[in-house]
Amino acid sequence: MERRLTPELMDQPGITRAALDTSLRYIRGVNQRLGGVEALLGHLRAWSRRWPRTRPITLLDIGTGSADLPLAARKWASGAGFDLRVTAIDKHETTLAIAREHIAGSRGITLVEADALDLDNRFGTGEFDYVHAGLFLHHLPDDQVVQVLKSMHRICAAGLVWNDLIRSRLGQFVVTALTLGRPGIVRHDARVSVEGGFVREEVDRMAVKAGIDYCTYK
């Protein structure tokens, strides 16, 4: 399967709040049940073995959606006795409004309206200990994926996580089955997301182009 990009309905400027809320609620379920939360927390647990307790640990979350992953990271870190501060960015104003409601009352998470393609103008070299992008880069064409990866590499001081979809015929079949009976926006965006996903050879090639030689594919 060749990689194919089709605009997702959730990214459209005129999407209604109700439709976007439906989409984000589905993504929260995917992150919780299909490994998105664990993809981030597993790395944080491993890295935390060498974290100092004398200062906050900082994390940038790119394309945060409803900020469910920053919320999960903060909850884990608090329970482990760490002060994890998360800056969560998204360029969609309505998405950020939903995120504010979702994390209401939670401390340590700062929501910022920002474009992932403008990271180099927003954040300094090594400004964050860690940088994370979950289920986001498949929205972008290859050259922009490399651009964002380069920025992530520059901005992080200690590590980065890129969690995304694997593109395959099996994945198409599974996502079609899982979204049967779901609202139209969920069925459409889930299908085109898999079509925009990646195979390992592409991930390895993009990492090389971005100058990243310390990450492993899992």
JOLIN-V108962 format. One record per pair of residues at least 4 apart in sequence whose ideal C-beta (glycine too) atoms are under 7 Angstrom apart, sorted by the first residue. I is the first residue (numbers start at 0). J is the second residue. D is the distance in whole Angstrom. If there is no record, write none. Layout:
BEGIN
I:J:D  I:J:D
END
This chain:
BEGIN
0:166:6  0:167:7  0:168:7  2:166:6  2:195:6  2:201:7  3:194:5  3:195:7  4:140:6  4:195:5  5:191:4  5:194:7  6:10:6  6:11:7  7:138:7  7:188:4  7:191:6  7:192:7  8:14:6  8:184:5  8:187:6  8:188:6  9:14:6  9:19:6  9:22:4  9:184:7  9:188:6  10:138:7  14:18:5  14:19:5  15:19:7  16:20:6  16:93:6  17:21:7  18:22:7  18:184:5  19:23:6  19:93:6  19:94:6  19:97:7  20:24:6  20:97:6  21:25:7  21:182:5  21:184:6  21:185:7  22:26:7  22:184:5  22:185:6  22:188:6  23:27:6  23:64:5  23:65:4  23:94:7  23:97:6  24:28:7  25:29:7  25:181:7  25:185:5  26:30:6  26:64:6  26:134:7  27:31:6  27:65:6  27:67:5  28:32:6  29:33:5  29:35:6  30:35:3  30:36:5  30:67:6  30:68:6  31:36:6  34:38:6  35:68:7  35:133:5  35:134:6  35:162:6  36:40:6  36:68:6  36:71:5  37:41:5  38:133:7  38:160:7  38:162:4  39:43:6  39:68:6  39:72:6  39:131:6  39:133:7  39:160:6  39:162:7  40:44:6  40:71:7  40:72:7  40:75:5  41:45:7  42:46:6  42:158:7  42:160:5  43:47:6  43:72:6  43:75:7  46:50:7  46:157:7  46:158:6  47:79:6  47:81:6  50:56:6  50:81:6  52:80:7  52:81:7  55:82:4  55:84:5  56:81:6  56:82:7  56:83:5  56:128:5  57:84:5  57:127:5  57:128:5  58:72:6  58:83:6  58:85:5  58:127:6  58:128:7  58:129:5  58:131:6  59:86:5  59:127:4  59:130:5  59:154:6  60:68:6  60:69:5  60:85:6  60:87:4  60:131:5  61:88:6  61:115:5  61:130:7  61:131:7  61:132:4  61:135:6  62:89:6  62:115:6  62:132:6  62:135:3  63:69:6  63:87:4  63:88:6  63:89:5  63:98:6  64:89:7  64:94:6  64:98:7  65:97:5  65:98:5  65:101:5  66:70:6  66:87:5  66:98:4  66:101:6  66:102:5  66:108:6  66:110:7  67:71:6  67:101:7  68:72:6  68:133:6  69:73:6  69:85:4  69:87:5  69:108:5  70:74:6  70:102:5  70:105:6  70:108:7  71:75:6  72:76:6  72:83:6  72:85:6  73:77:6  73:83:6  73:85:6  73:105:6  73:107:5  73:108:6  74:78:7  75:79:6  76:81:4  76:83:4  83:107:6  84:107:5  85:107:6  85:108:5  86:109:5  86:111:6  87:98:7  87:108:6  87:109:7  87:110:5  88:111:5  88:113:4  89:94:5  89:95:5  89:98:7  89:112:7  90:112:6  90:113:6  90:114:4  91:95:7  92:96:7  92:112:6  93:97:7  94:98:6  95:99:6  95:110:5  95:112:6  97:101:6  98:102:6  98:110:6  99:103:7  99:110:6  102:108:5  113:117:6  113:121:5  115:147:5  116:143:6  116:146:6  116:147:7  117:121:6  118:122:6  118:147:7  118:150:4  118:154:6  119:150:5  122:126:5  122:154:5  124:153:5  124:154:7  125:156:4  126:154:6  127:154:6  127:155:6  127:156:7  128:155:7  128:156:5  128:157:5  129:155:6  129:157:6  129:158:5  129:159:7  130:151:4  130:154:5  130:155:4  130:159:5  131:160:5  132:136:6  132:147:7  132:151:7  132:161:5  133:162:4  134:162:7  134:163:6  134:164:7  136:144:5  136:147:6  136:161:6  136:163:6  137:163:5  137:164:5  137:192:6  137:195:4  137:196:5  137:197:7  138:195:7  139:143:4  139:144:5  139:147:7  141:145:7  141:205:7  142:146:6  143:147:6  144:148:6  144:205:6  145:149:6  145:205:5  145:208:5  145:209:5  146:150:7  147:151:6  148:152:6  148:205:6  148:206:7  148:209:4  148:211:6  149:153:6  149:209:5  149:210:6  150:154:6  151:155:6  151:159:5  152:159:7  152:209:6  152:210:6  152:211:5  155:159:5  159:214:7  163:196:6  163:197:6  164:170:7  164:192:6  164:193:6  164:196:3  165:170:6  165:196:6  165:197:7  165:198:7  166:170:6  166:193:6  166:194:7  166:196:4  166:197:6  166:198:6  168:172:7  169:173:6  170:174:6  170:193:5  170:196:7  171:175:6  171:193:5  172:176:6  173:177:6  174:178:6  174:189:5  174:190:6  174:193:5  175:190:7  178:185:5  178:186:5  178:189:5  181:185:4  181:186:5  183:187:6  184:188:6  185:189:6  186:190:6  187:191:6  188:192:6  189:193:7  190:194:7  191:195:6  192:196:7  197:201:5  197:202:5  199:203:6  199:216:6  200:204:6  201:205:6  202:206:6  202:216:6  203:207:7  203:216:7  204:208:7  205:209:6  206:211:4  206:214:6
END
